[in-house]
Amino acid sequence: MPSTATDPKSANQHPPIQRGQRGIAPLFFLLRPHQWAKNLLVLLPVILSHTWSNRAIASNALLATVCFCLTASATYIFNDLLDIHSDREHAHKKLRPLAAGTVTTRTAIGLAAALLAAAVFLAIRLPVSFGLMLVVYFVATVLYSLYLKTKVILDICTLAGLYTIRLFAGGAATQIPISEWTAAFAMFCFLGLAAVKRYAELQASSQTGDVNNRRGYEQVDKSTVQVFGLSSMVMSVLVLVLYLRSPEVTLLYRHSEMLRLICPVLLYWFGRIWIVAGRGIMHSDPIIFALRDRTSLITAAVIMSIGFACR
């Protein structure tokens, strides 16, 4: 798989949708299926607790992931409806189905309603606590689209919260408690990734001249966002170091001392994505970037190999 970082022209582009195109393709693109990868965070509690071999737990985790994919797609449609006019002025977002006129507003609203209905239908098969987490995610996403995305720093905190909610929702669906260590690591790590997302947008706008009127940032804020994100990522590694010294780790791993090798690997990856973002070739979503970038995938494979070797 070629590295995304070597193709600056395509880093933030979406699959082209031609004006006037009709049929299934624009509807499918409206769902933003490439964003579903973020919902794999719902599976993390099962992976971290080593319970993926339990069929009931794994089944609940997969069902919860599907619920989040459906709900997330509905919120993406809602966001596109709100941003339809500004998207038409954007170099790449003007290709989105609503902005390009390939999907009507009525069709989009109907599709979003159907997705939410399907998510509710599936969610009732899971614990009530998961349903509450799904509602919190939906409400927070709507508030983000309506208001919070315009507030400096608060928007980054909200994005990090949306990532973290997926983690806790996975724990709720499988009845696996999320430890304080995991929650702290996730909070700082996701704050850093959310800051990368906003920094990448600022960097791209400085190169293309596009201005997003619904954001509260200016070009002079780039250095502040960068420091905020980098410090958050370093804090997440510090939390991981402290966690690896705790008694809980020895219960899950026979060679827990080797897990410390993960820390320099993470620091390398964090530093690299900021270099990529600074060069203006970061994808608009760092998690999507990581799933498409060869070096990031190799880094993830190294971390997983260390984890398996320590068991």
Rosetta blueprint (number, residue, H / E / L):
1 M L
2 P L
3 S L
4 T H
5 A H
6 T H
7 D L
8 P H
9 K H
10 S H
11 A L
12 N L
13 Q L
14 H L
15 P L
16 P L
17 I L
18 Q L
19 R L
20 G L
21 Q L
22 R L
23 G L
24 I H
25 A H
26 P H
27 L H
28 F H
29 F H
30 L H
31 L L
32 R L
33 P H
34 H H
35 Q H
36 W H
37 A H
38 K H
39 N H
40 L H
41 L H
42 V H
43 L H
44 L H
45 P H
46 V H
47 I H
48 L H
49 S L
50 H L
51 T L
52 W L
53 S L
54 N L
55 R H
56 A H
57 I H
58 A H
59 S H
60 N H
61 A H
62 L H
63 L H
64 A H
65 T H
66 V H
67 C H
68 F H
69 C H
70 L H
71 T H
72 A H
73 S H
74 A H
75 T H
76 Y H
77 I H
78 F H
79 N H
80 D H
81 L H
82 L H
83 D L
84 I H
85 H H
86 S H
87 D H
88 R L
89 E L
90 H L
91 A L
92 H L
93 K H
94 K H
95 L H
96 R L
97 P H
98 L H
99 A H
100 A H
101 G L
102 T L
103 V L
104 T L
105 T H
106 R H
107 T H
108 A H
109 I H
110 G H
111 L H
112 A H
113 A H
114 A H
115 L H
116 L H
117 A H
118 A H
119 A H
120 V H
121 F H
122 L H
123 A H
124 I L
125 R L
126 L L
127 P L
128 V H
129 S H
130 F H
131 G H
132 L H
133 M H
134 L H
135 V H
136 V H
137 Y H
138 F H
139 V H
140 A H
141 T H
142 V H
143 L H
144 Y H
145 S H
146 L H
147 Y L
148 L H
149 K H
150 T H
151 K L
152 V L
153 I L
154 L H
155 D H
156 I H
157 C H
158 T H
159 L H
160 A H
161 G H
162 L H
163 Y H
164 T H
165 I H
166 R H
167 L H
168 F H
169 A H
170 G H
171 G H
172 A H
173 A H
174 T H
175 Q L
176 I L
177 P L
178 I L
179 S L
180 E H
181 W H
182 T H
183 A H
184 A H
185 F H
186 A H
187 M H
188 F H
189 C H
190 F H
191 L H
192 G H
193 L H
194 A H
195 A H
196 V H
197 K H
198 R H
199 Y H
200 A H
201 E H
202 L H
203 Q H
204 A H
205 S H
206 S H
207 Q H
208 T H
209 G L
210 D L
211 V L
212 N L
213 N L
214 R L
215 R L
216 G L
217 Y L
218 E L
219 Q H
220 V H
221 D H
222 K H
223 S H
224 T H
225 V H
226 Q H
227 V H
228 F H
229 G H
230 L H
231 S H
232 S H
233 M H
234 V H
235 M H
236 S H
237 V H
238 L H
239 V H
240 L H
241 V H
242 L H
243 Y H
244 L H
245 R L
246 S L
247 P H
248 E H
249 V H
250 T H
251 L H
252 L H
253 Y L
254 R L
255 H L
256 S H
257 E H
258 M H
259 L H
260 R H
261 L H
262 I H
263 C H
264 P H
265 V H
266 L H
267 L H
268 Y H
269 W H
270 F H
271 G H
272 R H
273 I H
274 W H
275 I H
276 V H
277 A H
278 G H
279 R L
280 G L
281 I L
282 M L
283 H L
284 S L
285 D L
286 P H
287 I H
288 I H
289 F H
290 A H
291 L H
292 R H
293 D L
294 R H
295 T H
296 S H
297 L H
298 I H
299 T H
300 A H
301 A H
302 V H
303 I H
304 M H
305 S H
306 I H
307 G H
308 F H
309 A H
310 C L
311 R L
